[in-house]
Amino acid sequence: MKRILLLLALFGRLLHASAMYQFVADTSSIRGTTANLDFQFNPGGSDADPANASVISLLPGADFTLTNSLALNEQTEAVVLGNTLSFVLKLSGAAVDSPNPLATAGTTFGFSIFDESFIHPLLTSDPNGFLFTLDIFPHNVRTATIFGAVNVTEVAVDTPEPSAAALLGIGLFLLMSLSHVARYKSEVIGGHRAGSGHAV
């Protein structure tokens, strides 16, 4: 039975996919401004599930990944702003793919735009300076909070399908395991009855 449960758990992971979000900010009002982009991915407690936040298509050849391994996990990029600023955020790891049902802490991704001095946050109403945050709560409940002229949209992720051979192998293994369990129960029950008969 343990082998069956293990196999089902492994098969379940095949059906999970990372979460992806498209971020677009209207920066036309401060076009030409030299700014500092600040990315943070911080856990809310020591029992937060491991997670990764990958920032994709921000700048040519500048993709990077943050993990929530430390209390503060941060990446900064200096840019000259145009009319819009956009990137794709990919979330992965146990917090998304296989969350621990006993976890009580989540993880927050936060994005800010600061001026050249890295003192004044731009385009945001948030007193903490974030333009948007995305919380991964326990059990993979996710919520985006927006503080400016930005659009954050979850995009569909194609879940890789197991190959036909893998599915066939899993099916045969399950059938064989179930057959073994049924035969074992039959032998145990049969032996118990026979023993009872001799005792009488």
Backbone hydrogen bonds, N-H to C=O, Kabsch-Sander energy under -0.5 kcal/mol:
donor,donor_aa,acceptor,acceptor_aa,energy
5,L,1,M,-2.5
6,L,2,K,-2.5
7,L,3,R,-2.3
8,L,4,I,-2.6
9,A,5,L,-2.2
10,L,6,L,-2.3
11,F,7,L,-2.7
12,G,8,L,-2.4
13,R,9,A,-1.5
14,L,10,L,-0.9
14,L,11,F,-0.5
15,L,11,F,-0.8
15,L,12,G,-0.9
16,H,13,R,-1.0
19,A,91,L,-2.1
20,M,155,V,-0.6
21,Y,89,L,-2.7
22,Q,153,T,-3.4
23,F,21,Y,-0.5
23,F,87,F,-2.9
24,V,151,N,-2.1
25,A,85,L,-3.0
26,D,149,A,-2.4
27,T,25,A,-0.9
27,T,83,N,-1.9
28,S,83,N,-0.9
30,I,27,T,-1.4
31,R,28,S,-1.2
32,G,81,L,-3.1
33,T,30,I,-1.9
35,A,33,T,-0.6
35,A,79,V,-3.1
36,N,114,F,-2.5
37,L,77,E,-3.6
38,D,112,S,-2.8
39,F,75,Q,-2.8
40,Q,110,G,-2.6
41,F,73,N,-2.1
42,N,108,T,-2.2
44,G,106,G,-3.5
48,A,45,G,-1.3
49,D,105,A,-0.6
52,N,92,S,-2.7
53,A,66,L,-3.0
54,S,90,K,-3.0
55,V,53,A,-0.5
55,V,64,F,-2.8
56,I,54,S,-0.6
56,I,88,V,-3.1
62,A,59,L,-2.2
64,F,55,V,-1.6
66,L,53,A,-2.9
68,N,51,A,-1.6
75,Q,39,F,-2.3
77,E,37,L,-2.0
79,V,35,A,-2.7
81,L,33,T,-2.6
81,L,79,V,-0.6
85,L,25,A,-2.0
87,F,23,F,-1.8
88,V,56,I,-3.0
89,L,21,Y,-3.1
90,K,54,S,-2.8
90,K,88,V,-0.5
91,L,19,A,-3.6
91,L,89,L,-0.5
92,S,52,N,-2.0
95,A,50,P,-2.4
96,V,93,G,-1.5
97,D,93,G,-3.2
98,S,94,A,-1.4
103,A,100,N,-1.6
107,T,136,I,-2.0
108,T,42,N,-2.7
109,F,134,L,-2.8
110,G,40,Q,-2.7
111,F,132,F,-2.4
112,S,38,D,-2.4
114,F,36,N,-3.2
115,D,120,H,-2.0
118,F,115,D,-1.7
122,L,113,I,-3.6
125,S,147,F,-1.9
126,D,130,F,-0.5
129,G,126,D,-1.8
131,L,111,F,-3.7
132,F,111,F,-1.4
133,T,145,T,-2.3
134,L,109,F,-2.8
135,D,143,T,-2.9
136,I,107,T,-3.4
137,F,135,D,-0.7
137,F,141,V,-3.5
140,N,137,F,-1.0
141,V,137,F,-0.8
141,V,138,P,-0.6
142,R,140,N,-0.6
143,T,135,D,-1.9
145,T,133,T,-2.8
147,F,131,L,-2.7
150,V,148,G,-2.3
151,N,24,V,-2.7
153,T,22,Q,-2.4
153,T,151,N,-0.5
155,V,20,M,-2.5
167,L,163,S,-2.4
168,L,164,A,-2.5
169,G,165,A,-2.5
170,I,166,A,-2.4
171,G,167,L,-2.5
172,L,168,L,-2.6
173,F,169,G,-2.3
174,L,170,I,-2.4
175,L,171,G,-2.3
176,M,172,L,-2.6
177,S,173,F,-2.5
178,L,174,L,-2.8
179,S,175,L,-2.4
180,H,176,M,-2.2
181,V,177,S,-2.3
182,A,178,L,-2.5
183,R,179,S,-2.4
184,Y,180,H,-2.3
185,K,181,V,-2.5
186,S,182,A,-2.2
187,E,183,R,-2.3
188,V,184,Y,-2.5
189,I,185,K,-2.7
190,G,186,S,-2.6
191,G,187,E,-2.5
192,H,188,V,-1.9
193,R,189,I,-2.1
194,A,190,G,-2.2
195,G,191,G,-2.2
196,S,192,H,-2.1
197,G,193,R,-2.3
198,H,194,A,-2.1
199,A,195,G,-2.1
200,V,196,S,-1.7
